[in-house]
């Protein structure tokens, strides 16, 4: 294979590799003026042209596959579409559908496993299913923290139905621990487009991610939190000023008021990352702008939110089961509304299917565990605490 050089004498890909990697795209040619400017700049660093290079540079053949397209860009986009093309279509459909109602407290059924809720001619219909039947849905979980942060409630919302999963031990807290459903995690199926806010938290509580038979992600887990950060997120250096601007003016110190005197315009162009903050920014504010009769999303019933963390026995959660389940299924609905608002913005901000494919692999990654995994976690926590104190 004949060596090929740039106008400045740098060795580059030979004609065969150039064609196989960049297709029919012709290599760029330097103009006389550009070459002269480059030579003068190199001379400032005492580099003469043509430049010197090692004589032993390899210029033999490489085992590269044929391009899937006319150039490298088309090649990787074709690979991305092969991997996530169907998921992209599912996301498009889910982002544009009319969301179904969620069941009121009077329609809730407290039975183990998944229950599918649909409203037919004004009446609520329920049926037990092994996992959500549709191919695209939002997914959320609630955990019993004192029991080991395993899932006791799961919720999902598709274009056609609402779903609620309950662990048997939540309905019957006297079940012996070896019979608890939460330790088997929640089945959600495979080949699904699953949206959620901080979806990695919920994904690790789904059964299918632990199959050793999978050589690629079992589902496309789309994270609305990550999408928000990519579209309208705040950098760490901006967050403190944003939080400061949200405080009651009467609570501000003279120094804080001085810092806000010339507040930058970006304070109105982003939000923090919680579900409440992102929902109000992408959904509530837009609807309010168009004159809809809407209310901002609040933090919810604090007693219900805290029960999952503070309860030391499942019977304490069961005492608030109706409120807890209704709280959970509303989160799935709010997440669906947020997804519908964010999906087109995210695609505009990251139009390449390669970037979307990266989202697919990052949120579907598998981390192998080693015998000293717990020791590693503890060391990471110590380092995290040390940096925080610093």
ZAMARGU-4260 file (C-alpha; in steps of 0.2 Angstrom, whole numbers, plus 5000, padded with zeros to 4 digits):
<rodrens>
0) 5000/5000/5000 | 5008/5017/4995 | 5010/5030/5008 | 5001/5046/5006 | 5006/5063/5013
5) 4998/5080/5017 | 5004/5095/5009 | 5015/5098/5025 | 5023/5081/5024 | 5012/5072/5037
10) 5009/5054/5033 | 4990/5050/5032 | 4979/5035/5027 | 4982/5027/5010 | 4970/5028/4996
15) 4962/5011/5001 | 4959/5015/5019 | 4954/5033/5015 | 4940/5026/5004 | 4935/5012/5016
20) 4934/5024/5031 | 4927/5040/5022 | 4919/5032/5007 | 4919/5043/4991 | 4922/5059/5001
25) 4938/5066/4993 | 4952/5071/5005 | 4953/5090/5008 | 4966/5100/4998 | 4975/5115/5006
30) 4975/5131/4997 | 4991/5140/4994 | 4988/5153/5006 | 4982/5141/5020 | 4998/5130/5017
35) 5009/5146/5018 | 5001/5151/5035 | 5003/5134/5042 | 5021/5133/5037 | 5024/5150/5045
40) 5016/5145/5061 | 5026/5128/5062 | 5042/5138/5059 | 5038/5148/5075 | 5039/5132/5084
45) 5055/5127/5075 | 5046/5114/5065 | 5052/5113/5047 | 5041/5106/5032 | 5040/5094/5026
50) 5040/5087/5043 | 5050/5072/5049 | 5042/5055/5053 | 5047/5038/5059 | 5052/5027/5044
55) 5044/5011/5052 | 5026/5018/5052 | 5014/5003/5047 | 5006/5005/5031 | 4999/4988/5028
60) 4981/4982/5027 | 4969/4983/5042 | 4954/4971/5044 | 4940/4985/5043 | 4923/4981/5038
65) 4914/4989/5023 | 4906/5005/5026 | 4887/5005/5029 | 4884/5020/5018 | 4895/5033/5009
70) 4905/5039/5023 | 4910/5037/5042 | 4895/5047/5048 | 4882/5037/5038 | 4891/5021/5044
75) 4889/5024/5062 | 4871/5031/5060 | 4866/5015/5051 | 4873/5005/5065 | 4864/5016/5078
80) 4847/5014/5068 | 4849/4995/5068 | 4851/4995/5086 | 4838/5008/5092 | 4827/5012/5076
85) 4812/5002/5083 | 4814/5011/5100 | 4815/5028/5092 | 4798/5024/5084 | 4791/5018/5100
90) 4797/5035/5108 | 4789/5045/5095 | 4773/5036/5096 | 4772/5038/5115 | 4777/5056/5115
95) 4762/5060/5104 | 4749/5049/5111 | 4734/5055/5122 | 4738/5048/5139 | 4725/5038/5148
100) 4717/5042/5165 | 4724/5035/5181 | 4713/5026/5192 | 4705/5035/5207 | 4707/5028/5224
105) 4689/5020/5223 | 4695/5009/5208 | 4711/5003/5216 | 4713/4984/5219 | 4725/4978/5231
110) 4731/4961/5224 | 4749/4955/5222 | 4758/4957/5205 | 4753/4969/5191 | 4736/4975/5189
115) 4731/4983/5173 | 4718/4998/5174 | 4708/5004/5159 | 4692/5014/5158 | 4679/5007/5146
120) 4663/5017/5143 | 4665/5026/5160 | 4669/5011/5170 | 4685/5005/5177 | 4691/4988/5171
125) 4705/4978/5180 | 4715/4963/5175 | 4730/4954/5181 | 4745/4954/5169 | 4763/4947/5170
130) 4770/4964/5166 | 4764/4980/5156 | 4757/4974/5139 | 4762/4989/5129 | 4779/4992/5121
135) 4781/5009/5128 | 4778/5016/5145 | 4784/5026/5160 | 4790/5016/5175 | 4792/5021/5193
140) 4796/5011/5209 | 4794/5014/5228 | 4805/5005/5241 | 4804/4999/5258 | 4821/5006/5264
145) 4822/4997/5280 | 4820/4981/5271 | 4835/4984/5260 | 4828/4996/5247 | 4819/4982/5237
150) 4803/4987/5228 | 4786/4985/5236 | 4776/4996/5224 | 4779/4998/5205 | 4769/5009/5193
155) 4768/5011/5174 | 4758/5021/5162 | 4757/5017/5143 | 4746/5025/5129 | 4732/5013/5134
160) 4732/5009/5152 | 4739/5012/5170 | 4748/4998/5179 | 4751/4995/5197 | 4762/4981/5205
165) 4761/4977/5223 | 4772/4965/5233 | 4762/4951/5242 | 4770/4956/5259 | 4764/4973/5257
170) 4746/4966/5257 | 4750/4953/5270 | 4764/4960/5281 | 4764/4944/5291 | 4772/4934/5277
175) 4788/4927/5282 | 4803/4936/5273 | 4808/4921/5263 | 4791/4923/5254 | 4793/4941/5250
180) 4790/4946/5232 | 4802/4961/5233 | 4817/4951/5233 | 4813/4944/5216 | 4811/4962/5209
185) 4798/4968/5197 | 4795/4960/5180 | 4793/4973/5166 | 4796/4963/5150 | 4810/4965/5137
190) 4811/4975/5120 | 4802/4989/5129 | 4804/5008/5128 | 4804/5013/5146 | 4804/5031/5152
195) 4807/5037/5170 | 4815/5051/5180 | 4832/5045/5186 | 4827/5029/5178 | 4843/5020/5183
200) 4836/5019/5201 | 4820/5010/5195 | 4829/4999/5182 | 4840/4990/5195 | 4823/4985/5203
205) 4817/4977/5187 | 4820/4958/5185 | 4825/4957/5167 | 4841/4967/5169 | 4849/4953/5179
210) 4848/4940/5165 | 4865/4933/5160 | 4858/4929/5143 | 4857/4947/5137 | 4872/4953/5126
215) 4864/4970/5124 | 4852/4981/5135 | 4836/4972/5138 | 4825/4988/5136 | 4828/5006/5131
220) 4828/5015/5147 | 4826/5034/5143 | 4830/5045/5157 | 4820/5061/5158 | 4832/5068/5171
225) 4847/5066/5159 | 4837/5073/5145 | 4832/5088/5155 | 4851/5091/5159 | 4855/5090/5141
230) 4841/5102/5136 | 4840/5115/5150 | 4851/5109/5164 | 4861/5120/5176 | 4880/5118/5178
235) 4887/5116/5195 | 4893/5134/5195 | 4875/5140/5190 | 4865/5130/5203 | 4869/5141/5218
240) 4863/5157/5210 | 4848/5148/5204 | 4843/5142/5221 | 4847/5159/5228 | 4835/5167/5216
245) 4821/5155/5222 | 4822/5161/5240 | 4810/5173/5248 | 4817/5190/5245 | 4813/5194/5264
250) 4825/5180/5269 | 4840/5186/5259 | 4855/5194/5267 | 4862/5211/5260 | 4876/5201/5252
255) 4864/5189/5243 | 4853/5204/5237 | 4869/5211/5230 | 4873/5195/5220 | 4855/5195/5213
260) 4855/5213/5208 | 4861/5209/5190 | 4854/5192/5188 | 4858/5184/5172 | 4845/5180/5159
265) 4848/5161/5160 | 4840/5161/5177 | 4823/5159/5168 | 4830/5146/5155 | 4833/5131/5166
270) 4828/5122/5182 | 4835/5110/5195 | 4833/5091/5192 | 4820/5085/5203 | 4804/5078/5195
275) 4794/5092/5203 | 4806/5106/5197 | 4807/5099/5179 | 4789/5096/5177 | 4785/5113/5182
280) 4798/5120/5170 | 4794/5110/5155 | 4775/5106/5157 | 4767/5118/5170 | 4775/5134/5164
285) 4771/5130/5145 | 4753/5127/5149 | 4751/5142/5159 | 4759/5153/5145 | 4746/5146/5133
290) 4732/5151/5146 | 4728/5133/5152 | 4719/5131/5169 | 4734/5122/5177 | 4742/5121/5194
295) 4760/5119/5198 | 4766/5102/5204 | 4770/5102/5223 | 4780/5091/5234 | 4765/5079/5238
300) 4760/5073/5254 | 4775/5073/5265 | 4768/5059/5276 | 4766/5048/5261 | 4783/5052/5255
305) 4792/5049/5271 | 4783/5033/5276 | 4794/5023/5263 | 4809/5029/5272 | 4804/5029/5290
310) 4793/5014/5291 | 4802/5000/5301 | 4788/4987/5298 | 4778/4984/5282 | 4762/4985/5292
315) 4766/5004/5294 | 4765/5006/5275 | 4750/4996/5274 | 4741/5008/5285 | 4743/5021/5272
320) 4742/5009/5257 | 4728/5018/5247 | 4737/5035/5249 | 4754/5027/5245 | 4748/5018/5229
325) 4739/5033/5223 | 4754/5044/5226 | 4765/5032/5216 | 4753/5030/5201 | 4752/5049/5200
330) 4771/5050/5198 | 4770/5038/5184 | 4758/5050/5175 | 4768/5066/5179 | 4783/5057/5172
335) 4773/5053/5156 | 4768/5071/5154 | 4786/5077/5157 | 4793/5064/5144 | 4780/5070/5131
340) 4787/5088/5134 | 4805/5083/5134 | 4806/5070/5120 | 4805/5083/5105 | 4817/5095/5114
345) 4829/5081/5117 | 4829/5076/5099 | 4832/5094/5093 | 4846/5096/5105 | 4854/5079/5100
350) 4848/5075/5082 | 4861/5061/5079 | 4854/5043/5081 | 4872/5039/5087 | 4869/5050/5102
355) 4852/5042/5106 | 4861/5025/5104 | 4873/5031/5117 | 4859/5035/5129 | 4852/5017/5126
360) 4869/5009/5130 | 4873/5020/5145 | 4857/5017/5154 | 4857/4999/5150 | 4875/4995/5155
365) 4879/4980/5166 | 4892/4981/5180 | 4899/4965/5185 | 4901/4962/5203 | 4917/4956/5212
370) 4919/4948/5229 | 4925/4964/5237 | 4911/4975/5229 | 4905/4980/5247 | 4922/4986/5251
375) 4924/4996/5235 | 4907/5004/5239 | 4913/5009/5256 | 4929/5016/5250 | 4919/5027/5237
380) 4907/5033/5250 | 4922/5038/5261 | 4930/5047/5246 | 4913/5056/5243 | 4912/5062/5261
385) 4929/5068/5261 | 4927/5078/5245 | 4910/5085/5253 | 4919/5090/5269 | 4933/5098/5259
</rodrens>
